[in-house]
């Protein structure tokens, strides 16, 4: 049946809102294969340190060299730089004069979790427990009664580094936080949702067998746990003071749904954008503009610290590139920033049909509709937002439409309900053009986040065309 003139006019004037899986030109096999590799990655890399380790392997396998080992750089060279084991930058040097600016995709590799306190181990009621301090914005009730794994490092007094990874393998024990049983929780049930589980209630159960001895001593269970740790790792209780131990969900990331169209897994905020942006960089060869993948730490707690985006470590990386290419001089980097383009590759909230009153449906990100482009974040009156100018939004729109990238434009929830931010404002302060551009996520910051394989693949293709644009 032929379309009427009115139907033709509507198609011309209305913005299409279409589920990406219905597109005729998609390759489902490529999407599913890419997602399988992504799932493998997030099962191996559950902390920022583990992300850096995995990404370093990938970069080396694809011809990238450590920037610090290179004296001079030329067009086509591929280099990376690791900052304190917890964030990493990678670049492909372009043939254009570097003063014309860079194409940068920036994501973060830290995720909400539970960190150990400096003096974590104690015994109560003949059970050994770890005290924790939660990291990032979590709903505390989601972290009780789930399997947890232990990741991180311990530095001993003689500066020996001990790596810890317990709970991910089938033959390894897991840990958990025991909640109150329903039969005794009448008082707990009367509390507000964010008060039912307190920060000091997030204590992890780690053992129950007393140390075998005929002596009358206290804290036998604690002693037994310390003895086991000493036998296996050579550590004593005081070594926890110089440790970075993180507890994360021991749940395996897997395909979700009868149609296997979704990915469920911990840490997809923001490792889904980190993985896709780094994989996209691997496809870049001999670009005109220098292409850079920026993977930061500490975003979930404000981007502070010497591995966070607020530090000058990224500027140091760029200055090293300038030193080894065209030569650096005072003010040169500030000049280059004025011509630099950035995608702040961070996730956004996907529309959740279980909570429709939270969303303004015309301006939300929908699972399976492609990568989300967000002009501004922040909260209420756009407080704390980086608000991209119309010219740069137009540039991104044209780039994606020309290259058949499935994308959507959105905010995150109704005005005043909440809000969020990314590293975009920090980069905007340097004078670059920047816009948020990432994968929509359902159940963000939970132990088991949900994304669409279609959106993941489109993020990968979006970052690839952005890196290579002139």
C-alpha positions as CSV (number, residue, x, y, z in Angstrom):
1,X,0.0,0.0,0.0
2,X,1.4,3.4,-1.0
3,X,2.1,6.0,1.6
4,X,-0.2,9.0,1.7
5,X,1.2,12.5,1.4
6,X,0.5,13.1,5.1
7,X,2.4,10.0,6.1
8,X,5.3,11.1,3.9
9,X,5.2,14.6,5.5
10,X,5.2,13.1,9.0
11,X,8.2,10.9,8.2
12,X,10.0,13.9,6.9
13,X,9.3,16.2,9.8
14,X,9.0,14.0,12.9
15,X,12.1,12.7,14.6
16,X,12.1,8.9,14.3
17,X,12.2,6.9,17.6
18,X,12.9,3.3,16.6
19,X,14.2,0.3,18.4
20,X,17.6,-0.4,17.0
21,X,17.0,-4.1,16.7
22,X,14.4,-3.4,14.0
23,X,17.0,-1.7,11.7
24,X,17.5,-3.6,8.5
25,X,21.2,-2.8,8.1
26,X,22.5,-4.2,11.4
27,X,24.7,-7.2,11.7
28,X,23.4,-9.1,14.8
29,X,26.3,-11.6,14.7
30,X,28.8,-8.8,15.0
31,X,26.8,-7.3,17.9
32,X,26.6,-10.6,19.8
33,X,30.3,-11.4,19.2
34,X,31.4,-8.0,20.4
35,X,29.2,-8.3,23.5
36,X,30.6,-11.8,24.3
37,X,34.1,-10.3,24.4
38,X,32.9,-7.4,26.5
39,X,31.3,-9.8,29.0
40,X,34.6,-11.7,29.3
41,X,36.3,-8.4,30.0
42,X,34.1,-7.2,32.8
43,X,34.3,-10.6,34.4
44,X,38.1,-10.3,34.5
45,X,38.3,-6.6,35.4
46,X,36.3,-5.7,38.5
47,X,38.5,-3.0,39.9
48,X,40.3,0.0,38.4
49,X,43.6,-1.7,38.9
50,X,42.4,-4.9,37.1
51,X,41.1,-2.7,34.3
52,X,44.5,-1.1,33.8
53,X,46.1,-4.5,33.8
54,X,43.8,-5.9,31.2
55,X,43.9,-2.7,29.0
56,X,47.7,-2.7,29.1
57,X,47.7,-6.3,27.8
58,X,45.3,-5.3,25.0
59,X,47.3,-2.2,24.0
60,X,50.6,-4.1,23.9
61,X,49.1,-6.9,21.8
62,X,48.0,-4.2,19.3
63,X,51.3,-2.5,18.9
64,X,51.1,0.3,21.5
65,X,54.3,1.2,23.4
66,X,54.9,2.7,26.8
67,X,55.2,6.5,26.2
68,X,58.1,6.7,28.8
69,X,60.2,4.4,26.7
70,X,59.9,6.4,23.5
71,X,62.3,9.3,22.9
72,X,60.6,10.7,19.8
73,X,57.1,10.3,18.3
74,X,55.9,10.6,14.7
75,X,52.6,10.3,12.9
76,X,51.1,6.9,13.2
77,X,52.9,6.0,16.5
78,X,50.8,4.4,19.2
79,X,51.6,5.0,22.9
80,X,50.1,4.6,26.3
81,X,50.9,5.9,29.8
82,X,49.9,4.4,33.2
83,X,49.3,6.6,36.2
84,X,49.8,4.9,39.6
85,X,48.3,1.6,38.4
86,X,44.8,3.1,38.4
87,X,44.3,5.1,35.3
88,X,45.6,4.8,31.8
89,X,45.8,7.0,28.7
90,X,46.5,5.9,25.1
91,X,47.1,7.8,21.9
92,X,47.6,7.4,18.2
93,X,49.6,10.3,16.8
94,X,48.0,12.1,13.9
95,X,49.6,13.5,10.7
96,X,48.1,17.0,11.2
97,X,49.9,19.7,13.2
98,X,49.1,18.9,16.8
99,X,48.2,22.5,17.4
100,X,45.0,21.8,15.5
101,X,43.7,19.9,18.5
102,X,43.0,16.3,19.5
103,X,40.0,14.0,19.3
104,X,39.6,12.6,22.9
105,X,37.2,10.0,24.3
106,X,37.2,10.0,28.1
107,X,35.7,7.4,30.3
108,X,36.2,6.3,33.9
109,X,37.1,2.8,35.2
110,X,36.2,3.0,38.9
111,X,32.8,1.8,40.1
112,X,30.8,1.8,43.3
113,X,32.0,-0.8,45.8
114,X,32.9,-1.5,49.4
115,X,36.4,-0.6,50.6
116,X,38.0,-1.9,53.8
117,X,38.5,0.5,56.7
118,X,42.2,0.9,57.8
119,X,41.5,-1.4,60.8
120,X,38.9,-3.7,59.4
121,X,39.1,-7.1,61.2
122,X,37.2,-7.7,64.4
123,X,35.3,-10.5,66.2
124,X,31.8,-10.4,67.5
125,X,29.6,-13.3,68.8
126,X,32.4,-15.6,67.7
127,X,32.2,-14.5,64.1
128,X,35.0,-12.7,62.3
129,X,34.0,-9.6,60.4
130,X,35.5,-6.9,58.2
131,X,34.5,-3.2,58.6
132,X,33.9,-1.4,55.3
133,X,33.5,2.1,54.0
134,X,31.3,2.3,50.9
135,X,32.7,4.0,47.8
136,X,30.5,6.0,45.5
137,X,26.7,6.3,45.3
138,X,25.1,3.0,46.3
139,X,21.8,1.9,47.7
140,X,23.1,0.1,50.7
141,X,20.3,-2.4,51.0
142,X,21.3,-3.8,47.6
143,X,24.7,-4.9,49.0
144,X,23.5,-7.3,51.7
145,X,23.0,-11.0,51.3
146,X,24.8,-11.2,48.0
147,X,28.1,-13.0,47.2
148,X,31.1,-10.7,47.5
149,X,34.7,-11.2,46.2
150,X,37.8,-9.6,47.6
151,X,40.2,-7.7,45.3
152,X,43.2,-5.5,45.7
153,X,46.7,-5.2,47.1
154,X,48.4,-5.1,50.5
155,X,51.7,-3.4,51.0
156,X,53.8,-4.9,53.9
157,X,56.2,-3.0,56.1
158,X,59.1,-4.0,53.9
159,X,57.3,-2.6,50.9
160,X,56.3,-5.9,49.4
161,X,53.2,-5.8,47.3
162,X,50.7,-8.7,47.8
163,X,47.9,-9.1,45.3
164,X,44.6,-10.4,46.5
165,X,41.8,-11.9,44.4
166,X,39.4,-14.3,46.3
167,X,35.9,-15.3,45.4
168,X,35.8,-15.2,41.6
169,X,36.7,-18.9,40.9
170,X,34.3,-21.8,41.5
171,X,36.6,-23.4,44.0
172,X,37.1,-20.3,46.1
173,X,35.1,-19.0,49.0
174,X,32.9,-15.9,48.8
175,X,31.9,-13.4,51.5
176,X,28.7,-11.7,52.4
177,X,26.9,-9.1,54.6
178,X,24.2,-10.8,56.7
179,X,20.9,-8.9,56.8
180,X,18.2,-9.1,59.5
181,X,15.7,-11.9,59.1
182,X,12.1,-10.9,58.2
183,X,10.8,-12.5,61.5
184,X,12.7,-9.9,63.5
185,X,12.7,-6.9,61.2
186,X,9.5,-5.1,62.2
187,X,11.5,-2.1,63.5
188,X,13.8,-2.1,60.4
189,X,10.8,-2.2,58.1
190,X,9.5,1.1,59.6
191,X,12.7,3.0,58.5
192,X,13.1,4.9,55.3
193,X,14.7,2.9,52.5
194,X,18.1,4.7,52.8
195,X,18.1,4.3,56.6
196,X,17.2,0.6,56.9
197,X,20.8,-0.4,56.3
198,X,23.3,2.0,57.8
199,X,26.9,2.6,56.6
200,X,28.2,1.0,59.7
201,X,26.0,-2.0,59.1
202,X,28.0,-3.0,56.0
203,X,30.2,-5.5,57.9
204,X,31.4,-8.5,55.9
205,X,31.3,-12.0,57.4
206,X,34.7,-13.7,56.8
207,X,34.9,-16.7,59.2
208,X,33.8,-18.6,62.3
209,X,36.3,-21.2,63.3
210,X,38.3,-20.5,66.5
211,X,42.1,-20.9,66.6
212,X,42.9,-24.4,68.0
213,X,44.6,-23.9,71.4
214,X,44.2,-25.0,75.0
215,X,45.0,-21.5,76.2
216,X,42.2,-19.3,77.5
217,X,42.6,-16.3,75.1
218,X,40.1,-13.9,73.6
219,X,39.2,-13.4,69.9
220,X,40.1,-16.9,68.8
221,X,38.2,-16.6,65.6
222,X,39.9,-13.4,64.7
223,X,43.3,-15.0,65.5
224,X,42.5,-18.0,63.3
225,X,41.6,-15.7,60.3
226,X,44.9,-13.7,60.8
227,X,46.8,-16.9,61.0
228,X,45.3,-18.2,57.8
229,X,46.1,-14.9,56.1
230,X,49.6,-15.0,57.5
231,X,50.2,-18.5,56.3
232,X,49.0,-17.8,52.7
233,X,50.2,-14.2,52.2
234,X,52.7,-13.5,55.0
235,X,50.7,-10.5,56.3
236,X,49.9,-9.3,59.8
237,X,47.0,-7.2,61.0
238,X,48.8,-3.9,60.8
239,X,49.4,-4.5,57.0
240,X,45.8,-3.6,56.4
241,X,46.7,0.0,57.1
242,X,48.7,0.1,53.8
243,X,46.3,-1.8,51.7
244,X,43.7,-1.1,49.0
245,X,41.1,-3.8,49.3
246,X,37.8,-3.7,47.5
247,X,34.8,-6.0,47.9
248,X,32.7,-6.3,44.8
249,X,29.8,-8.6,43.7
250,X,31.1,-12.1,43.0
251,X,28.2,-12.4,40.5
252,X,29.2,-13.3,36.9
253,X,28.2,-11.0,34.1
254,X,26.0,-12.8,31.6
255,X,23.6,-12.4,28.8
256,X,20.1,-11.5,29.9
257,X,16.7,-12.4,28.4
258,X,15.3,-15.1,26.3
259,X,16.7,-13.3,23.3
260,X,20.0,-12.7,25.0
261,X,19.8,-9.0,23.9
262,X,21.0,-7.6,27.2
263,X,24.0,-7.7,29.4
264,X,23.7,-8.0,33.2
265,X,26.8,-7.4,35.2
266,X,28.6,-5.4,37.9
267,X,30.7,-2.3,37.1
268,X,29.2,-1.4,33.7
269,X,29.2,2.2,34.9
270,X,31.5,3.0,33.4
271,X,33.5,0.1,32.1
272,X,31.1,-0.3,29.2
273,X,32.2,3.0,27.9
274,X,35.8,2.4,28.8
275,X,35.9,-0.9,27.0
276,X,34.2,0.4,23.9
277,X,36.3,3.5,23.7
278,X,39.6,1.6,24.0
279,X,38.5,-1.1,21.5
280,X,37.6,1.7,19.1
281,X,41.0,3.2,19.4
282,X,42.6,0.0,18.3
283,X,41.0,0.4,14.9
284,X,42.6,3.9,14.4
285,X,45.6,3.9,12.0
286,X,47.3,7.0,10.7
287,X,44.6,9.5,11.7
288,X,44.9,13.2,10.7
289,X,44.0,14.4,14.2
290,X,45.7,12.8,17.2
291,X,43.2,10.3,18.7
292,X,43.3,9.8,22.5
293,X,41.5,7.4,24.9
294,X,41.4,8.7,28.5
295,X,40.5,6.3,31.2
296,X,40.2,8.0,34.6
297,X,39.8,6.9,38.2
298,X,37.8,8.4,41.1
299,X,34.9,9.7,39.1
300,X,32.4,8.1,41.4
301,X,33.7,10.2,44.4
302,X,34.2,13.6,42.6
303,X,37.2,12.9,40.4
304,X,39.6,14.0,43.1
305,X,43.1,12.6,43.9
306,X,46.2,12.1,41.8
307,X,44.5,9.4,39.7
308,X,41.2,11.4,39.3
309,X,40.4,13.8,36.4
310,X,41.0,16.8,38.6
311,X,44.7,16.0,38.8
312,X,47.1,17.3,36.2
313,X,48.3,13.8,35.2
314,X,46.4,13.9,31.9
315,X,48.0,17.2,31.1
316,X,51.4,15.7,31.9
317,X,50.7,12.9,29.4
318,X,49.7,15.4,26.7
319,X,52.8,17.6,27.4
320,X,55.0,14.5,27.1
321,X,53.4,13.9,23.6
322,X,54.2,17.5,22.7
323,X,57.7,17.2,23.9
324,X,58.3,14.2,21.8
325,X,56.6,15.5,18.6
326,X,56.6,19.2,17.8
327,X,58.2,20.4,21.1
328,X,56.4,22.0,24.0
329,X,56.4,25.6,25.1
330,X,54.5,27.6,27.7
331,X,50.8,28.1,26.8
332,X,50.9,25.6,23.9
333,X,48.7,23.1,25.5
334,X,46.1,25.7,26.5
335,X,46.1,26.8,22.8
336,X,45.6,23.2,21.6
337,X,42.7,22.7,24.1
338,X,40.8,25.5,22.3
339,X,40.6,23.3,19.1
340,X,40.2,19.9,20.9
341,X,37.0,17.9,20.8
342,X,36.0,15.5,23.6
343,X,33.3,12.9,24.1
344,X,32.8,12.4,27.8
345,X,32.0,8.7,27.5
346,X,29.9,8.0,30.6
347,X,26.7,6.0,31.0
348,X,23.3,7.5,31.6
349,X,20.1,6.2,33.2
350,X,18.0,4.1,30.9
351,X,14.2,4.3,31.1
352,X,12.9,1.7,33.6
353,X,9.3,0.8,33.0
354,X,8.9,-0.3,36.7
355,X,9.2,3.4,37.7
356,X,7.5,5.5,35.0
357,X,6.7,8.4,37.3
358,X,10.4,9.1,37.7
359,X,10.9,9.9,34.0
360,X,9.9,12.5,31.4
361,X,9.3,10.1,28.6
362,X,10.1,12.5,25.7
363,X,13.6,13.1,27.0
364,X,14.9,9.8,28.3
365,X,17.3,7.2,27.0
366,X,15.7,4.0,26.0
367,X,17.5,0.6,26.0
368,X,18.1,-0.6,22.5
369,X,17.9,2.8,20.8
370,X,21.6,3.5,20.5
371,X,24.2,5.6,22.3
372,X,22.9,8.6,24.3
373,X,24.1,12.1,23.6
374,X,23.4,14.4,26.5
375,X,23.9,18.1,26.1
376,X,24.0,18.8,29.8
377,X,23.9,16.8,33.1
378,X,23.8,18.3,36.6
379,X,20.6,18.6,38.7
380,X,17.6,20.9,38.9
381,X,18.8,24.1,37.4
382,X,21.6,22.3,35.5
383,X,23.7,22.8,38.6
384,X,27.2,21.4,38.2
385,X,26.6,20.7,34.5
386,X,28.8,21.1,31.4
387,X,26.4,22.5,28.9
388,X,27.6,21.8,25.3
389,X,27.1,24.6,22.8
390,X,24.7,24.1,19.8
391,X,27.5,24.2,17.3
392,X,29.3,21.2,18.9
393,X,26.0,19.3,19.3
394,X,25.3,19.9,15.6
395,X,28.8,18.6,14.7
396,X,28.2,15.4,16.7
397,X,24.8,14.9,15.2
398,X,26.1,15.3,11.7
399,X,29.0,12.9,12.4
400,X,26.7,10.2,13.7
401,X,24.0,10.6,11.1
402,X,26.5,10.6,8.3
403,X,28.0,7.4,9.6
404,X,24.7,5.6,10.4
405,X,25.3,5.6,14.2
406,X,22.2,4.9,16.1
407,X,21.9,7.7,18.7
408,X,19.4,9.4,21.0
409,X,19.3,12.7,22.8
410,X,18.2,12.7,26.4
411,X,18.3,14.0,29.9
412,X,18.2,11.8,33.1
413,X,14.8,11.8,34.9
414,X,12.4,14.5,35.7
415,X,13.7,17.9,36.8
416,X,14.4,18.1,40.5
417,X,14.1,14.4,41.1
418,X,17.9,13.8,41.1
419,X,20.8,14.3,38.7
420,X,24.3,13.3,38.0
421,X,27.6,14.4,36.5
422,X,30.6,13.1,34.6
423,X,34.1,14.3,33.9
424,X,32.8,16.6,31.2
425,X,32.9,19.8,33.3
426,X,36.5,19.2,34.3
427,X,37.6,19.0,30.6
428,X,35.3,21.9,29.7
429,X,37.2,24.0,32.2
430,X,40.3,23.6,30.0
431,X,38.5,25.2,27.0
432,X,37.7,22.1,25.0
433,X,34.4,21.3,23.2
434,X,32.9,18.4,25.2
435,X,29.6,16.5,25.3
436,X,28.4,13.5,27.3
437,X,28.0,10.5,25.1
438,X,27.5,7.0,26.6
439,X,25.5,3.8,27.0
440,X,22.1,3.9,28.8
441,X,22.0,1.6,31.9
442,X,19.1,0.2,33.9
443,X,19.8,-0.3,37.6
444,X,22.8,1.9,37.5
445,X,25.2,1.7,40.6
446,X,23.6,-1.6,41.6
447,X,25.5,-4.9,42.0
448,X,23.9,-6.0,38.7
449,X,23.6,-3.3,36.1
450,X,21.8,-3.9,32.7
451,X,22.7,-2.7,29.2
452,X,21.7,-3.5,25.7
453,X,24.1,-5.2,23.3
454,X,22.9,-3.0,20.5
455,X,23.8,0.1,22.5
456,X,27.2,-1.3,23.4
457,X,28.1,-2.0,19.8
458,X,26.8,1.4,18.7
459,X,29.0,3.1,21.3
460,X,32.0,1.3,20.0
461,X,31.2,2.4,16.4
462,X,30.4,6.0,17.5
463,X,33.8,6.3,19.3
464,X,35.5,4.9,16.3
465,X,34.1,7.4,13.8
466,X,34.8,10.2,16.3
467,X,38.5,9.3,16.7
468,X,39.0,9.3,13.0
469,X,37.1,12.4,12.0
470,X,39.1,15.2,10.6
